[in-house]
C-alpha cells in the first residue's frame, strides 16, 4: 500500500534519493541488529532467572526433606533386628564387639560444616579453616569446660529411649544360637530370633555380672551414653527364651537359674590407642590445647568422660591396666586400650565393664595409685557430667539413686543384688574426690 509512492519519490530525487535510501536501509538494519541483540540478552537473563528459581525451589524442598529425616533419626526409631546398621556383615574377629553408637545425620552435617578440612587445627582462641575464612570460638568455655559448639559435634550415643526399647525387645526375644565371639570362653555371642545379637556374660563369679550391670546403670545416672544397652536374664534351658539352645547350654555346663547379662552387639568396631596428651610422657589433658583437629577434640571430649567414669567405678581393666603394664612394656600406650572400641565415625564404646564397682572396689588397694595418676591427668570436662557429679556430691545419695534406677529399670535386680554398705560408702567417697579434683582445676585455670 505504501510501496508505489515511495518508489516514485526515489526516481524523482536521483542520486541523492538513492543515497538517502541506502542510508535509511543501513539504519534499519542497525536498529534491527540492536533490537535482536537486546532480545537475546533479555532471553538469556530470563532463562538464567528461571534456572535459579527452579534450583532454589529444589534446594528448599530437599532441605525440608533432609530436616525431616534428621528429626526422624533423632527419635532413634529401633529397626527390626535391633541394629542401626542391620546390613553390616557379621565379623567375629577380636576387634568385633556388641555395640554401636548412633550418630544422627545432624551431627555428621555439623562435623562437615565445622571441619572443612581434615587439617584444620585449633590454635589459641580461634580455629581457621584452611583456604577459607571460617573461624570458630575456643574449644573451651569457663576455663575448664568443653565449648558448646564442640559438644554439639560429639555423637549422642545410646539415648535413653533407644536403650529402653532395646532392653524390652531383648527380654522378650528367643535365643536361637550361642557361639564364641565375646571374649573369654565363658561368654557367648547370642543370636536372637529376629537376627540381632547380644553378648551373654556368664560370670566366673557373681561379681562380674553384678559389676558390669551396676556400672552400666552408673553410666545412665551420670548421663554418659557410651555403654551399650544391657539387660539381665535368668538361665532356664526349658523356658521360652533359652529352650532352643538347651543342648549348647548343657555343653557349656551353665547352671540353671543363674542370672546372666546380655549386652547389645554389632560388628565393624575397631581398637583405640590412648591419645598423646594422656600418655605418661605428656602433660595431660589440660586447658592449654594446641594444634588439635576437630576430630581429635571430639575424641578427647569422650576421653574426659571415660577417665572420670573409670575412676568412679574403680575400673582397672582399661587405661589403668595399660599404665600398670608400662613397667615391662614401654610401648603399651601405643597399642589398643583394653575394653575400648570405636565406630568408623569415632564414637568411643566402653565395653566389658565387669571390673567396675564390685570387684574394682574389692581390689582397690592394689590399683588406687594408678587411678589417682590417671584422674590427675585431666582438667577439662564435659559440663553436664560435672553438673551431675556436683549434684551427687551435694546430695550425698549416689548409692540410693543408683539403687532406685537399677530397680526401676531391671526386673531381676533383686535376684542379682546390689552394692554392699561398704562399697556404697566407697562410691560416695569417689564422687566427693572427683568433685574436689574439679574444684582444684577451677582454682588453677579459671581466671577470677
Buried (B, 14 or more C-beta within 10 A) or exposed (E): EEEEEEEEEEEEEEEEEEEEBEEEEEEEEEEEEEEEEEEEEEEEEEEEEEEEEEEEEEEEEEEEEEEEEBEEBBEBEBEEBBBBBEEEEBEEEEEBBBBBBBBBBBBBEBBEEBBBEEEBBBEEEEBBBEEEEBEBEBBBBBBBBBBEBBBEBBBBBBBEEBBBBBBEBBBEBBBBBBEEBBBEEBBBBBBBEBEBBBBBBBBEEEBBBBBBBBBBBBBBBBBBBBBBBBBBBBBBBEEEBBBBBEEBBEEBEBEEEBBBBBBBBBBBBEEBEBBEBBBBEBEBBBBEBEEBBBBBBBBBBBBBBBBBBBBBBBBBBBBBBBBBBBEEEEEBBEEBBBBBBBBEBBBBBBBBBBBBBBBBBBEBEEBBEBBBBBBBBBBBBBBBBBEBBBBBBEEEBBBEBBBEBBEEBBEBBEEBBBBEEEBBEBBBEBBBBBBEBBEEBBEEBEEE
